[in-house]
Amino acid sequence: MTDMDPYASWHGEQSAAWLYQCIAESEPEPRKKALFIALGSEATAQAAHWANLLTQQGQSLNFVPDRRTRLVGRLVRWLGPARLTHALVAMKVRGMSVYRSGPIERTSAHDDIGEAHREPNRGGSLRAAVFGMNDGLVSNASLILGMAGAGSSNNTLVLTGIAGLLAGAFSMAAGEYISVRSQREMHEYQIALEAAELRAYPEEEAEELALIFAARGMHVDEAKRSAQALLADPQRALDVLAREELGLNPGELGSPWGAASSSFIAFAAGSLIPLCPFLMSTNNYALELSMALSVVALFAVGASLSLFTGRGALVSGLRMLAIGTAAGALTWVIGHLLGVNINA
């Protein structure tokens, strides 16, 4: 009937039921608390489905939460479930989308379900680019200042700046690739698991979905009708289950290579700003020009960040300028002290 491992499925549902109890005990909002109590009951019922199958095969069962489950449960009690949505989703806990979007306002048809998840985070790429450029700018300007403080020649500063640009850009790209790749693999696994569960017990999955719809503000009867209507189209049902139970958009899991390329370009662009005067001129004023250009760029980047923070552009720009200047000055002092000691 399904390609799922019965024992793993039983243990996963039991672990989820145990975590639902932890969430319900930690959730102060009555509607959400009721949702997770109900989802816990559904997980227990689904665990019984697999327990019956395993018992027929002659296996004896005794559930004890494993170390990972106990740790996540303890963190839920300490920090609250809203701060652990990603960890809980990875632990097969459903319904975490109630912490990621507001209530459903349009309830006339199941086509409206998941509306809040359909809009991509249009500002996400721009925000990442601005932060990547800021990282490259601050790190390479500080690196060049540190070497200048140690008394290095302009040629050495050029080589240092190029090395800092390449090392930082490749490091950022590699880190972003691994991060997005790992996240994508986890999400693909969760969606595949959801598809297998939908084939194994569609009615129970529809009941879980109805509970989530109701917790997000939909009338109970309408929630049940909408959830049942989804079963007529398995692909549509899987899409909505992924959105509402997992908080995922199957069509927007992210590209590891795209994220790596964007990180590389953004960091390199920021790193190039303090390096440009040295590449364009070999006179004695290259360092001063580099720092002046970095100061202007720091303010501009900080002002740009106000688009995402809601703060005033002037305040945001001055704050970024102060932080970058402090980092550069401290690096110069350290470089100077090391240079004096080494040369001595």
C-alpha positions as CSV (number, residue, x, y, z in Angstrom):
1,M,0.0,0.0,0.0
2,T,2.9,2.3,0.7
3,D,6.6,2.5,0.4
4,M,7.0,3.8,4.0
5,D,8.9,1.8,6.6
6,P,6.2,0.7,9.1
7,Y,8.4,0.9,12.2
8,A,9.9,4.2,11.2
9,S,6.4,5.5,10.5
10,W,5.1,4.2,13.8
11,H,7.9,5.8,15.8
12,G,7.7,9.0,13.8
13,E,3.9,9.4,14.6
14,Q,4.5,8.5,18.3
15,S,7.3,11.1,18.5
16,A,5.1,13.7,16.8
17,A,2.3,12.9,19.3
18,W,4.7,13.4,22.2
19,L,5.9,16.7,20.7
20,Y,2.3,17.9,20.1
21,Q,1.7,17.4,23.8
22,C,4.8,19.5,24.6
23,I,3.6,22.2,22.2
24,A,0.1,22.2,23.6
25,E,1.4,22.6,27.2
26,S,3.6,25.6,26.0
27,E,1.0,27.3,23.8
28,P,-1.0,30.1,25.7
29,E,-3.4,30.8,22.8
30,P,-6.5,28.7,23.2
31,R,-7.2,28.1,19.5
32,K,-3.6,26.9,18.8
33,K,-3.5,24.8,21.9
34,A,-6.7,23.1,20.8
35,L,-5.2,22.5,17.4
36,F,-2.1,20.8,18.7
37,I,-4.1,18.7,21.1
38,A,-6.3,17.5,18.2
39,L,-3.2,16.9,16.0
40,G,-1.7,14.9,18.8
41,S,-4.8,12.7,18.8
42,E,-4.6,12.3,15.0
43,A,-0.9,11.4,15.3
44,T,-1.8,8.8,17.9
45,A,-4.4,7.3,15.7
46,Q,-2.0,7.1,12.8
47,A,0.6,5.5,15.0
48,A,-2.1,2.9,15.9
49,H,-2.5,2.2,12.1
50,W,1.2,1.2,11.9
51,A,1.2,-0.5,15.3
52,N,-1.5,-2.9,14.1
53,L,0.5,-3.7,11.0
54,L,3.6,-4.3,13.1
55,T,1.8,-6.4,15.6
56,Q,0.5,-8.6,12.8
57,Q,4.1,-9.1,11.8
58,G,4.9,-10.3,15.3
59,Q,6.8,-7.2,16.5
60,S,6.5,-6.0,20.1
61,L,6.4,-2.2,20.5
62,N,7.3,0.0,23.4
63,F,7.7,3.7,22.6
64,V,10.3,5.8,24.4
65,P,11.2,9.3,23.0
66,D,14.7,9.3,21.6
67,R,17.3,11.8,22.6
68,R,16.6,14.2,19.8
69,T,12.9,14.2,20.5
70,R,13.4,14.9,24.2
71,L,15.8,17.7,23.4
72,V,13.4,19.4,21.0
73,G,10.6,19.0,23.5
74,R,12.7,20.6,26.2
75,L,13.5,23.5,23.9
76,V,9.8,23.9,23.1
77,R,9.1,24.3,26.8
78,W,11.9,26.7,27.3
79,L,11.7,28.9,24.1
80,G,8.1,28.3,22.8
81,P,7.1,26.5,19.6
82,A,7.1,29.6,17.4
83,R,10.9,29.8,17.7
84,L,11.4,26.1,16.7
85,T,9.2,25.8,13.7
86,H,11.9,24.4,11.4
87,A,13.1,21.9,14.0
88,L,9.6,20.8,14.6
89,V,8.7,20.4,10.9
90,A,11.9,18.2,10.6
91,M,10.5,16.1,13.5
92,K,7.3,15.4,11.5
93,V,5.2,17.9,13.5
94,R,2.5,19.4,11.4
95,G,0.5,22.6,11.7
96,M,3.5,24.9,12.2
97,S,2.1,27.2,9.4
98,V,-0.2,28.8,12.1
99,Y,3.0,30.6,13.3
100,R,3.9,31.8,9.8
101,S,0.8,33.4,8.4
102,G,-2.3,35.1,9.5
103,P,-5.8,33.7,9.5
104,I,-7.5,32.7,6.3
105,E,-9.9,35.4,5.2
106,R,-11.5,34.0,2.1
107,T,-13.2,30.7,2.7
108,S,-15.6,30.3,-0.2
109,A,-13.6,27.6,-1.9
110,H,-10.6,25.4,-1.3
111,D,-8.8,27.2,-4.1
112,D,-8.3,30.0,-1.6
113,I,-6.5,27.8,0.8
114,G,-2.8,28.6,1.1
115,E,-3.2,32.0,-0.5
116,A,-0.8,33.5,2.0
117,H,1.9,31.1,1.0
118,R,1.7,31.7,-2.8
119,E,3.3,35.1,-2.9
120,P,7.1,34.6,-3.0
121,N,9.3,36.7,-0.7
122,R,10.0,39.2,-3.4
123,G,12.3,41.3,-1.2
124,G,14.4,38.3,-0.1
125,S,16.9,38.2,-2.9
126,L,17.5,42.0,-2.7
127,R,17.9,41.8,1.0
128,A,20.4,39.0,0.7
129,A,22.3,40.9,-1.9
130,V,22.6,44.0,0.3
131,F,23.8,42.0,3.3
132,G,26.3,40.1,1.1
133,M,27.7,43.3,-0.3
134,N,27.9,44.7,3.2
135,D,29.8,41.7,4.4
136,G,32.3,41.9,1.6
137,L,32.7,45.7,2.1
138,V,33.4,45.6,5.8
139,S,35.6,42.5,5.8
140,N,37.8,43.5,2.9
141,A,38.1,47.2,4.1
142,S,39.0,45.9,7.5
143,L,41.5,43.5,6.1
144,I,43.2,46.2,4.0
145,L,43.3,48.5,6.9
146,G,44.8,45.9,9.1
147,M,47.6,45.2,6.6
148,A,48.1,49.0,6.2
149,G,48.4,49.4,9.9
150,A,51.2,46.7,9.9
151,G,53.1,48.9,7.4
152,S,52.5,46.9,4.2
153,S,53.2,48.3,0.8
154,N,50.5,49.1,-1.7
155,N,51.5,46.0,-3.7
156,T,50.9,43.9,-0.7
157,L,47.6,45.6,0.0
158,V,46.5,44.8,-3.5
159,L,47.4,41.2,-3.1
160,T,45.7,41.1,0.3
161,G,42.6,42.7,-1.0
162,I,42.3,40.3,-4.0
163,A,43.0,37.3,-1.7
164,G,40.3,38.6,0.8
165,L,37.8,39.1,-2.1
166,L,38.3,35.6,-3.5
167,A,38.6,33.8,-0.2
168,G,35.5,35.5,1.2
169,A,33.4,35.2,-1.9
170,F,34.2,31.4,-2.3
171,S,33.6,30.9,1.4
172,M,30.2,32.6,1.2
173,A,29.2,30.8,-1.9
174,A,30.2,27.4,-0.4
175,G,28.4,28.1,2.8
176,E,25.2,29.2,1.0
177,Y,25.3,26.2,-1.3
178,I,25.5,23.8,1.6
179,S,22.9,25.6,3.5
180,V,20.3,25.8,0.7
181,R,21.1,22.3,-0.5
182,S,20.6,20.8,3.0
183,Q,17.4,22.8,3.5
184,R,16.1,21.7,0.1
185,E,16.8,18.0,0.8
186,M,15.0,18.2,4.1
187,H,12.0,19.9,2.4
188,E,12.0,17.3,-0.4
189,Y,12.0,14.5,2.1
190,Q,9.2,16.1,4.1
191,I,7.1,16.5,0.9
192,A,7.8,12.9,-0.1
193,L,6.8,11.7,3.3
194,E,3.6,13.8,3.1
195,A,2.8,12.2,-0.3
196,A,3.3,8.7,1.1
197,E,1.0,9.5,4.1
198,L,-1.6,10.9,1.7
199,R,-1.6,7.5,-0.1
200,A,-1.6,5.5,3.1
201,Y,-4.4,7.3,4.9
202,P,-6.0,10.2,3.0
203,E,-9.0,10.6,5.3
204,E,-6.7,11.2,8.3
205,E,-4.6,13.7,6.4
206,A,-7.8,15.5,5.4
207,E,-8.8,15.6,9.0
208,E,-5.4,17.1,10.0
209,L,-5.8,19.7,7.3
210,A,-9.3,20.6,8.4
211,L,-8.0,21.1,12.0
212,I,-5.3,23.5,10.7
213,F,-7.9,25.5,8.6
214,A,-10.1,25.8,11.6
215,A,-7.3,27.0,13.8
216,R,-6.4,29.7,11.3
217,G,-10.0,31.1,11.4
218,M,-12.0,29.1,9.0
219,H,-15.5,27.8,10.0
220,V,-15.3,24.2,11.1
221,D,-17.8,22.9,8.6
222,E,-16.2,24.9,5.7
223,A,-12.8,23.6,6.8
224,K,-14.0,20.0,6.6
225,R,-15.6,20.5,3.2
226,S,-12.5,22.2,1.8
227,A,-10.2,19.5,3.1
228,Q,-12.4,16.7,1.7
229,A,-12.7,18.5,-1.7
230,L,-8.9,18.4,-1.9
231,L,-8.9,14.6,-1.9
232,A,-10.4,14.6,-5.4
233,D,-7.1,16.0,-6.8
234,P,-4.1,14.2,-5.1
235,Q,-1.5,16.6,-6.6
236,R,-3.5,19.6,-5.5
237,A,-4.0,18.0,-2.1
238,L,-0.2,17.4,-1.7
239,D,0.5,21.0,-2.7
240,V,-1.9,22.4,-0.1
241,L,-0.7,19.9,2.6
242,A,2.8,21.0,2.0
243,R,1.8,24.6,2.3
244,E,-0.5,24.3,5.3
245,E,1.0,21.5,7.3
246,L,4.6,22.1,6.6
247,G,4.6,25.8,5.7
248,L,6.4,25.0,2.4
249,N,5.9,26.0,-1.2
250,P,6.9,23.0,-3.3
251,G,7.6,25.2,-6.3
252,E,9.9,27.6,-4.3
253,L,12.4,25.3,-2.4
254,G,15.4,27.4,-3.6
255,S,18.3,26.7,-5.9
256,P,21.6,25.8,-4.2
257,W,23.6,27.0,-7.3
258,G,21.5,30.2,-7.6
259,A,22.1,31.0,-3.9
260,A,25.8,30.3,-4.2
261,S,26.2,32.4,-7.3
262,S,24.3,35.3,-5.8
263,S,26.3,35.2,-2.6
264,F,29.6,35.1,-4.5
265,I,28.6,38.1,-6.7
266,A,27.3,40.2,-3.8
267,F,30.3,39.6,-1.6
268,A,32.7,40.1,-4.4
269,A,31.0,43.4,-5.4
270,G,31.3,44.7,-1.8
271,S,34.9,43.5,-1.5
272,L,35.8,45.3,-4.7
273,I,34.8,48.7,-3.4
274,P,37.8,49.3,-1.0
275,L,40.1,47.5,-3.5
276,C,39.3,49.7,-6.6
277,P,41.6,52.7,-5.7
278,F,44.6,50.3,-5.5
279,L,43.7,48.7,-8.8
280,M,43.2,52.0,-10.6
281,S,46.1,54.0,-9.1
282,T,49.5,53.2,-7.5
283,N,50.0,56.7,-5.9
284,N,50.4,57.3,-2.2
285,Y,46.8,58.4,-1.8
286,A,45.3,55.0,-2.8
287,L,44.6,54.0,0.9
288,E,42.9,57.4,1.6
289,L,40.8,57.0,-1.5
290,S,39.9,53.5,-0.5
291,M,38.8,54.5,2.9
292,A,36.8,57.4,1.6
293,L,35.1,55.2,-0.9
294,S,34.4,52.7,1.8
295,V,32.9,55.3,4.1
296,V,30.5,56.4,1.3
297,A,29.6,52.8,0.5
298,L,29.0,51.9,4.1
299,F,26.5,54.8,4.5
300,A,24.8,53.9,1.3
301,V,24.5,50.2,2.3
302,G,23.2,51.1,5.7
303,A,20.6,53.5,4.1
304,S,19.6,50.7,1.8
305,L,19.0,48.4,4.7
306,S,16.3,50.8,6.0
307,L,14.1,49.4,3.2
308,F,13.9,46.1,5.2
309,T,14.1,47.4,8.8
310,G,11.6,50.2,8.6
311,R,14.1,52.6,10.2
312,G,15.0,56.0,8.8
313,A,17.6,55.9,6.0
314,L,19.8,58.5,7.8
315,V,19.8,56.6,11.1
316,S,20.4,53.3,9.4
317,G,23.2,54.7,7.3
318,L,25.0,56.4,10.2
319,R,24.7,53.2,12.3
320,M,26.3,51.1,9.6
321,L,29.0,53.7,9.1
322,A,29.8,53.7,12.8
323,I,29.9,49.9,12.9
324,G,32.1,49.6,9.8
325,T,34.4,52.4,11.0
326,A,34.8,50.8,14.4
327,A,35.7,47.4,12.8
328,G,38.2,49.0,10.5
329,A,39.8,51.1,13.2
330,L,40.1,48.2,15.5
331,T,41.7,46.1,12.8
332,W,44.1,48.8,11.9
333,V,45.2,49.1,15.6
334,I,45.7,45.4,15.9
335,G,47.6,45.3,12.6
336,H,49.8,48.1,13.7
337,L,50.6,46.5,17.0
338,L,51.4,43.1,15.3
339,G,53.5,44.9,12.7
340,V,55.5,46.7,15.3
341,N,56.1,43.5,17.3
342,I,57.0,41.4,14.2
343,N,59.3,44.0,12.7
344,A,60.9,44.5,16.0
